[in-house]
Amino acid sequence: MKKNVVLFSTLASFLLLFSCKDDKLVEVVEVPLPTKEEKISIGSPNDVKADPGSFEMTKLSFNYDGLAPDIRTLTLETHYSKHYLSYTNNFNKEIVSTEFENMPIEDILKKMDLSNAKLRQNAGGYYNHTLYFNILTPKEQTPKDTLAGSINKEFGSFNNLTNQFKAQSEKQFGSGWVWLVVDRYGKLQITTTEDQDNPLMKNALIPGTPIMGIDLWEHAYYLDYQNRKGSYVDAFYQHINWEKVNEYYIEALKKVKKV
């Protein structure tokens, strides 16, 4: 079911473009000047499908307006149906007829050559956005069960985790991500990565399995918050699906090597 969203202020539309010059990939943001009142047609996330390939997009469990007003309809629609879709399609193209075509995404991220800029950006973009959209929910939650106990043990309290995670997010310079990971010893840690890198890659400052991550590229928040990144971080934190994060935590613990 479609609906019209009427915008009376500046309309910003984001186009995901890659430049491979000097092996550096850049996201170009185009912001057209306002001319007149415009109507934007917003569809359903169920209508978004990647081109045939090894990997598919995760399905949103809610409509594009499910996180509004904290994350607005147009922001979520653009993020999911433009950026995430582009990473998925580009990633699938990069691995056709390669050793990675039928390999689990986690193994690809661990084994790939990081000098392959296109594969690195698109594989990371696909994995990162899949996790991001899987841990969003319309209803505010707090950690429970196994994860809640580990947070209290390793951070002192849920508030301490929250404050540290938000502080790292606001300090992150430029495009990147902040993660809650399970490191190789099974301990919870907060870490950051640039661009579309993540803690599964060879260059990770703190190697580990991500169980939660916030997208700090401007396409995730600029339409809503402009330069007020801290407000976006607060909004994101109100929509974390801690039940899903707990599932990821338990799965990550199973993979931890005993050392």
C-alpha positions in Angstrom: 0.0 0.0 0.0 1.4 3.3 -1.0 1.0 6.7 0.5 2.1 10.2 -0.4 4.4 12.1 1.8 4.2 15.9 1.3 7.4 17.8 2.0 7.2 21.5 2.6 10.9 22.1 3.4 14.1 21.2 1.7 14.0 17.8 0.0 17.2 15.9 0.1 17.6 12.7 -2.0 20.6 10.5 -1.7 22.2 8.7 -4.6 24.8 5.9 -3.9 27.7 6.2 -6.4 31.0 4.6 -6.3 34.3 6.0 -7.6 37.1 3.5 -8.0 39.8 6.0 -8.8 42.9 5.3 -6.7 40.9 2.4 -5.1 39.0 4.8 -3.0 35.3 4.4 -2.8 33.2 7.5 -2.2 29.5 7.9 -1.5 28.2 11.0 -3.3 25.3 12.9 -1.7 23.2 15.1 -3.9 21.0 17.6 -2.3 18.8 19.4 -4.9 17.6 23.0 -4.2 14.0 23.3 -3.2 11.8 24.6 -5.9 8.2 23.8 -5.0 6.0 21.5 -3.0 6.7 17.9 -4.1 5.0 14.6 -3.5 7.0 11.5 -2.9 5.6 8.1 -3.4 6.6 5.7 -0.6 6.1 2.0 -1.2 6.4 -1.0 1.0 9.7 -2.7 2.0 8.1 -5.9 0.8 8.3 -4.6 -2.7 12.1 -4.3 -2.6 14.0 -7.2 -4.1 17.6 -7.6 -5.0 18.7 -8.9 -8.4 19.2 -12.7 -8.4 22.4 -13.7 -6.7 24.0 -15.5 -3.8 22.7 -13.1 -1.2 19.3 -11.6 -0.5 18.2 -8.6 1.5 16.8 -9.2 4.9 13.1 -8.3 5.2 12.0 -5.4 7.4 9.5 -6.6 10.1 7.7 -3.2 9.9 6.7 -0.6 7.4 8.8 2.4 6.5 6.9 4.6 9.0 7.4 2.1 11.8 10.2 4.1 13.5 8.7 7.6 12.9 9.1 10.3 14.1 12.5 9.2 15.5 13.6 7.9 12.1 11.3 9.3 9.4 9.6 7.4 6.6 11.6 8.9 3.8 14.9 8.3 5.6 14.2 4.6 6.2 12.8 4.1 2.7 15.9 5.7 1.1 18.3 3.8 3.4 16.7 0.4 2.8 15.5 0.5 -0.8 18.4 2.6 -2.3 21.5 2.1 -0.2 21.1 -1.4 1.2 19.7 -2.6 -2.2 22.7 -1.1 -4.0 25.2 -2.8 -1.7 23.4 -6.1 -2.1 23.3 -6.0 -5.9 26.9 -4.8 -6.2 28.2 -7.4 -3.7 26.5 -10.2 -5.7 28.0 -9.0 -8.9 31.5 -8.9 -7.4 31.5 -12.5 -6.3 30.0 -14.1 -9.4 32.3 -17.0 -10.7 34.7 -16.4 -7.7 35.6 -18.6 -4.8 33.3 -16.5 -2.7 30.1 -17.2 -4.7 28.8 -19.9 -2.4 30.7 -19.0 0.8 29.0 -17.7 4.0 29.3 -13.9 4.3 31.2 -14.2 7.6 33.9 -16.3 5.8 34.1 -13.9 2.9 34.7 -11.0 5.2 37.5 -12.9 7.1 39.2 -14.2 4.0 38.9 -11.5 1.3 41.8 -9.4 0.1 41.2 -5.9 1.6 43.1 -4.3 -1.3 40.1 -5.3 -3.5 38.3 -2.0 -2.8 35.0 -2.8 -4.5 34.5 -6.2 -2.9 35.5 -4.8 0.5 33.1 -1.9 0.3 30.1 -3.9 -1.0 30.6 -7.1 1.1 30.9 -4.9 4.2 28.0 -2.7 3.1 25.8 -5.8 2.6 26.7 -7.4 6.0 26.6 -4.2 8.0 23.2 -3.2 6.7 21.8 -6.6 7.1 22.7 -6.6 10.8 21.5 -3.0 11.1 18.0 -3.6 9.7 17.7 -6.9 11.7 18.1 -5.1 15.0 15.6 -2.3 14.6 12.2 -2.4 16.1 9.3 0.0 16.5 9.0 -0.6 20.3 11.6 0.4 22.8 13.2 -2.6 24.6 15.9 -3.3 27.2 18.3 -6.3 27.3 17.1 -9.4 29.1 18.2 -13.0 29.8 21.8 -14.0 29.0 22.8 -10.7 27.4 21.5 -8.6 30.3 23.6 -10.5 32.8 26.8 -10.2 30.7 26.2 -6.5 30.2 25.9 -6.0 34.0 29.0 -8.1 34.6 31.3 -6.5 32.0 30.0 -2.9 31.9 28.7 -2.5 35.4 25.2 -1.7 34.2 23.1 -1.2 31.1 23.4 2.6 31.6 27.2 2.3 31.5 27.0 0.4 28.2 24.6 3.0 26.8 26.8 5.9 27.8 29.9 4.3 26.4 28.2 3.3 23.1 26.7 6.7 22.6 30.0 8.5 23.4 31.9 6.4 20.8 29.2 7.1 18.3 29.3 10.8 18.7 33.2 10.8 18.6 33.3 8.8 15.4 34.7 11.1 12.7 33.3 10.7 9.2 31.5 7.7 7.8 31.7 4.5 9.7 30.1 2.3 12.3 30.2 1.7 16.1 29.7 -1.9 17.2 29.0 -4.1 20.2 31.0 -7.2 19.6 31.8 -10.5 21.2 35.6 -10.8 21.0 37.6 -14.0 20.6 37.6 -14.5 24.4 33.8 -14.2 24.6 33.9 -10.8 26.1 31.6 -7.9 25.1 33.4 -4.9 23.7 32.6 -1.6 22.0 34.6 -0.8 18.9 34.5 1.3 15.8 35.3 0.9 12.1 35.5 3.3 9.1 33.5 3.3 5.9 31.9 -0.2 5.5 34.5 -2.1 7.4 33.5 -4.3 10.3 35.2 -6.3 13.1 35.1 -9.6 11.1 37.8 -8.2 8.7 41.5 -8.7 9.0 42.2 -5.0 9.8 39.8 -4.9 12.8 41.2 -3.0 15.8 39.2 -5.3 18.0 38.4 -8.5 16.1 35.1 -10.1 17.0 31.5 -11.0 16.0 29.2 -8.0 15.8 25.9 -8.3 17.6 24.8 -4.7 17.3 25.9 -1.8 15.1 24.9 1.7 14.3 25.3 3.2 10.8 27.0 6.6 11.0 27.1 7.3 7.3 25.1 10.5 6.6 22.5 8.6 4.6 21.3 7.1 7.8 20.4 10.3 9.6 21.1 13.5 7.6 17.5 14.0 6.3 16.3 13.9 9.9 19.0 15.4 12.0 21.5 17.2 9.7 24.7 17.8 11.8 23.0 16.7 15.1 24.4 13.2 15.0 23.9 12.8 18.8 20.2 13.2 18.3 20.2 10.4 15.7 22.2 8.1 18.1 19.6 8.7 20.8 16.8 7.9 18.3 18.5 4.8 17.2 19.0 3.6 20.8 15.2 3.8 21.3 14.6 1.3 18.6 17.2 -1.5 19.3 15.7 -5.0 19.2 17.5 -6.3 22.2 15.8 -9.7 21.8 17.5 -10.1 18.4 20.8 -8.8 19.8 20.5 -11.5 22.5 20.0 -14.1 19.8 23.2 -12.9 18.0 25.0 -12.9 21.4 24.2 -16.5 22.1 25.2 -17.6 18.5 28.5 -15.6 18.8 29.4 -17.3 22.1 29.0 -20.7 20.4 31.7 -19.7 17.9 34.2 -18.5 20.5 37.4 -20.5 20.5 38.5 -21.7 23.9 42.0 -20.3 24.5 
